[in-house]
């Protein structure tokens, strides 16, 4: 007897969103209130120290700072800060467009740039998906070759283990060490940036190569963009495996197979050819 698990999946999905909303509210709302009050106190102290300014003039200056930040201009430093639109940064921005990461800290400010960005993404996003698909197939083929080389009896999951271990080290464990050293972040902040980037969430609260007080090598952000592309392919495969396992679990949980084909006849599972338990989609 087959039981439809789609309504349960919908309810579970909505429950997961509600749970996330409640936890984020619990964790972040009080801290936001604290920072807001602290900011207001700093503004009052500033007005007390500089009596030549009134509150309206200060608010106008804050608005100027906000507009500068929205245009991608860091208010820190001076006019000698490196351009956000040199080739390396532009290459990095192009990568965030086609991969749909969209940090939000930088965006085209001209009408021509905005129009070009729309058409660039219109063709670039499908091209990126096709590229990642082919890259995923290549990774899958190498994993099959590696599995044949190291496979031994009783190691049915060696392919998945190698895939997850090597990818985790290469894309999630080692890169935060580099970002922590170059950017001055903690390892936790570097790991947070790494996952938020490769998952294409891209909040924009942490972005590499944006500190005006640091001197970056010219190819730093370009190399980061290349790392992002390969990391996206790996994490997309991981997410696909997770989704596949979740669907299999739900089907196993809510679908009750009828093992009897007819009276006195049963399915002999041991006679069936052995199939891999986990398939890494390509």
C-alpha positions as CSV (number, residue, x, y, z in Angstrom):
1,X,0.0,0.0,0.0
2,X,1.4,3.3,-1.1
3,X,1.0,6.4,1.1
4,X,1.5,9.8,-0.4
5,X,4.3,11.7,1.5
6,X,4.0,14.9,-0.5
7,X,1.6,16.6,2.0
8,X,3.9,15.6,4.9
9,X,6.9,17.0,3.0
10,X,5.1,20.3,2.5
11,X,4.1,20.4,6.2
12,X,7.7,19.5,7.2
13,X,9.1,22.2,4.9
14,X,6.8,24.8,6.4
15,X,7.6,23.7,9.9
16,X,11.4,23.9,9.1
17,X,10.9,27.5,8.0
18,X,8.9,28.4,11.1
19,X,11.5,26.7,13.3
20,X,14.3,28.7,11.6
21,X,12.4,32.0,12.0
22,X,11.8,31.4,15.7
23,X,15.5,30.5,16.4
24,X,16.9,33.4,14.4
25,X,14.5,35.8,16.1
26,X,15.6,34.4,19.5
27,X,19.3,34.6,18.7
28,X,19.4,37.9,16.8
29,X,16.7,40.3,17.9
30,X,18.1,41.1,21.3
31,X,21.6,41.7,19.8
32,X,20.0,44.0,17.2
33,X,18.3,46.0,19.9
34,X,21.6,46.3,21.8
35,X,23.5,47.5,18.7
36,X,20.8,50.0,17.8
37,X,20.8,51.5,21.3
38,X,24.6,51.6,21.2
39,X,24.6,53.4,17.9
40,X,22.1,56.0,19.1
41,X,24.3,56.6,22.1
42,X,27.3,57.1,19.9
43,X,25.4,59.7,17.8
44,X,24.4,61.6,21.0
45,X,28.0,61.6,22.2
46,X,29.1,62.9,18.8
47,X,26.7,65.8,19.0
48,X,27.8,66.6,22.5
49,X,31.4,66.7,21.5
50,X,30.8,68.7,18.3
51,X,28.2,71.3,19.3
52,X,28.5,73.1,16.0
53,X,26.5,70.3,14.5
54,X,22.8,69.7,15.0
55,X,21.0,66.4,14.7
56,X,19.7,67.1,11.2
57,X,23.2,67.7,9.9
58,X,24.4,64.5,11.5
59,X,21.5,62.5,10.0
60,X,22.3,63.9,6.6
61,X,25.9,62.8,6.9
62,X,24.9,59.3,8.0
63,X,22.7,59.2,4.9
64,X,25.7,60.1,2.7
65,X,27.6,57.3,4.3
66,X,24.8,54.8,3.7
67,X,24.5,55.9,0.0
68,X,28.3,55.5,-0.4
69,X,28.1,52.0,1.0
70,X,25.2,51.0,-1.2
71,X,27.3,52.2,-4.2
72,X,30.1,50.0,-3.2
73,X,32.3,52.8,-1.9
74,X,33.8,52.0,1.5
75,X,33.5,55.0,3.8
76,X,36.8,54.1,5.5
77,X,40.0,55.4,4.1
78,X,40.3,58.1,1.4
79,X,40.1,58.6,-2.3
80,X,43.3,56.6,-2.9
81,X,41.5,53.3,-2.1
82,X,41.7,50.7,-4.9
83,X,38.9,50.8,-7.4
84,X,36.1,48.3,-7.0
85,X,36.0,48.0,-10.7
86,X,39.5,47.1,-11.7
87,X,39.8,43.9,-13.7
88,X,40.3,41.6,-10.8
89,X,37.3,42.9,-8.9
90,X,35.2,43.0,-12.1
91,X,36.1,39.4,-12.8
92,X,35.0,38.5,-9.3
93,X,31.8,40.4,-9.7
94,X,31.0,38.7,-13.0
95,X,31.5,35.4,-11.2
96,X,29.0,36.4,-8.5
97,X,26.5,37.3,-11.1
98,X,26.5,34.1,-13.2
99,X,26.7,31.9,-10.0
100,X,23.7,33.8,-8.5
101,X,25.7,34.4,-5.3
102,X,25.0,38.2,-5.4
103,X,26.7,39.4,-2.2
104,X,25.0,42.8,-2.5
105,X,28.0,44.9,-1.5
106,X,28.7,45.9,-5.1
107,X,26.3,46.5,-8.0
108,X,26.2,48.5,-11.2
109,X,25.3,52.1,-10.7
110,X,24.9,53.2,-14.3
111,X,21.8,52.5,-16.4
112,X,24.0,50.9,-19.1
113,X,25.7,48.7,-16.5
114,X,22.4,47.6,-15.0
115,X,21.0,46.7,-18.5
116,X,24.1,44.8,-19.4
117,X,24.0,43.0,-16.1
118,X,20.4,41.8,-16.8
119,X,21.4,40.3,-20.2
120,X,24.7,39.1,-19.0
121,X,22.9,37.1,-16.2
122,X,20.2,36.0,-18.6
123,X,22.7,34.1,-20.7
124,X,25.4,33.6,-18.1
125,X,23.3,31.7,-15.5
126,X,22.3,28.9,-17.9
127,X,25.9,28.8,-19.2
128,X,27.1,28.5,-15.6
129,X,24.7,25.7,-14.9
130,X,25.8,23.8,-18.0
131,X,29.4,24.3,-17.0
132,X,28.8,23.1,-13.5
133,X,26.9,20.1,-14.8
134,X,29.8,19.1,-17.0
135,X,32.3,19.7,-14.2
136,X,30.1,17.5,-11.9
137,X,30.2,14.7,-14.5
138,X,34.0,15.0,-14.7
139,X,34.2,14.8,-10.9
140,X,31.9,11.8,-11.0
141,X,34.1,10.0,-13.6
142,X,37.2,10.6,-11.6
143,X,35.5,9.3,-8.5
144,X,34.5,6.1,-10.3
145,X,38.1,5.6,-11.4
146,X,39.4,6.2,-7.9
147,X,36.8,3.8,-6.5
148,X,38.0,1.0,-8.8
149,X,41.6,1.6,-7.7
150,X,41.0,1.5,-4.0
151,X,37.8,-0.6,-3.8
152,X,38.1,-3.7,-1.6
153,X,35.4,-6.2,-0.4
154,X,33.2,-4.7,2.3
155,X,33.9,-1.1,1.2
156,X,30.7,-0.3,-0.7
157,X,30.7,3.4,0.5
158,X,34.4,4.2,-0.3
159,X,33.4,6.4,-3.3
160,X,31.1,8.6,-1.2
161,X,33.6,8.7,1.7
162,X,36.5,9.8,-0.5
163,X,34.3,12.3,-2.3
164,X,33.1,13.9,1.0
165,X,36.4,13.8,2.8
166,X,38.5,15.3,0.0
167,X,35.9,17.9,-0.9
168,X,35.4,18.9,2.7
169,X,39.2,19.4,3.2
170,X,39.7,21.2,-0.1
171,X,36.7,23.5,-0.1
172,X,35.5,23.9,3.5
173,X,38.5,23.2,5.9
174,X,41.6,24.7,4.2
175,X,40.1,27.8,2.5
176,X,39.1,29.4,5.9
177,X,42.7,29.2,7.0
178,X,43.7,31.3,4.0
179,X,40.9,33.8,4.4
180,X,41.7,34.1,8.1
181,X,45.3,34.9,7.4
182,X,44.7,37.3,4.5
183,X,41.5,39.0,5.8
184,X,42.2,39.0,9.5
185,X,39.1,37.0,10.3
186,X,38.7,34.3,12.9
187,X,38.6,30.7,11.5
188,X,34.9,30.6,12.4
189,X,34.2,33.7,10.3
190,X,36.2,32.3,7.4
191,X,34.3,29.0,7.6
192,X,31.0,31.0,7.7
193,X,32.0,33.0,4.6
194,X,33.1,29.8,2.8
195,X,29.8,28.0,3.3
196,X,27.6,31.0,2.7
197,X,29.5,31.6,-0.6
198,X,29.6,28.1,-1.9
199,X,25.9,27.5,-1.1
200,X,25.2,30.7,-3.1
201,X,23.4,32.3,-0.2
202,X,25.8,35.2,-0.3
203,X,24.6,37.6,2.4
204,X,27.5,40.0,1.7
205,X,28.3,40.6,5.4
206,X,31.7,39.0,4.7
207,X,33.4,39.5,1.3
208,X,37.0,39.0,0.4
209,X,39.3,41.7,-0.8
210,X,37.2,44.7,0.5
211,X,39.3,45.9,3.5
212,X,40.9,49.3,2.4
213,X,43.5,48.9,5.1
214,X,45.0,45.8,3.6
215,X,47.1,45.4,0.5
216,X,45.9,42.4,-1.7
217,X,47.8,40.8,-4.5
218,X,46.1,41.7,-7.9
219,X,45.0,38.1,-8.6
220,X,43.6,37.4,-5.1
221,X,39.9,37.9,-6.0
222,X,40.3,36.2,-9.4
223,X,41.8,33.1,-7.7
224,X,38.9,33.2,-5.2
225,X,36.4,33.3,-8.0
226,X,38.0,30.2,-9.6
227,X,37.9,28.4,-6.2
228,X,34.2,29.4,-5.9
229,X,33.4,27.7,-9.2
230,X,34.9,24.4,-8.3
231,X,33.5,24.6,-4.8
232,X,30.1,25.2,-6.2
233,X,30.3,22.1,-8.3
234,X,31.3,20.0,-5.3
235,X,28.8,21.4,-2.9
236,X,26.0,21.1,-5.5
237,X,26.8,17.4,-5.7
238,X,26.7,17.1,-1.9
239,X,23.3,18.8,-1.8
240,X,22.0,16.5,-4.6
241,X,23.1,13.5,-2.6
242,X,21.4,14.9,0.4
243,X,18.2,15.5,-1.5
244,X,18.3,12.1,-3.0
245,X,18.9,10.4,0.4
246,X,16.0,12.4,1.9
247,X,13.6,11.4,-0.9
248,X,14.7,7.8,-0.5
249,X,14.2,8.0,3.2
250,X,10.7,9.4,2.8
251,X,9.8,6.8,0.3
252,X,11.1,4.1,2.6
253,X,9.3,5.6,5.5
254,X,5.9,6.1,3.9
255,X,5.8,3.6,1.1
256,X,5.0,0.1,2.3
257,X,5.9,-2.3,-0.6
258,X,3.9,-5.4,-1.1
259,X,6.5,-8.2,-1.2
260,X,4.0,-10.8,-2.2
261,X,3.5,-11.0,-6.0
262,X,0.9,-13.7,-5.7
263,X,-0.2,-16.2,-3.2
264,X,2.7,-18.4,-2.3
265,X,5.2,-16.2,-4.2
266,X,7.6,-13.7,-2.7
267,X,10.3,-11.4,-4.1
268,X,13.8,-12.9,-3.6
269,X,15.9,-9.8,-3.0
270,X,19.1,-11.8,-2.8
271,X,18.5,-12.9,-6.5
272,X,18.5,-9.3,-7.6
273,X,21.8,-7.8,-8.9
274,X,23.6,-5.8,-6.3
275,X,23.0,-2.1,-6.7
276,X,25.0,0.8,-5.1
277,X,23.2,2.1,-2.1
278,X,24.1,5.7,-2.7
279,X,24.4,7.3,-6.1
280,X,26.2,10.5,-6.6
281,X,24.2,12.3,-9.3
282,X,26.0,13.7,-12.3
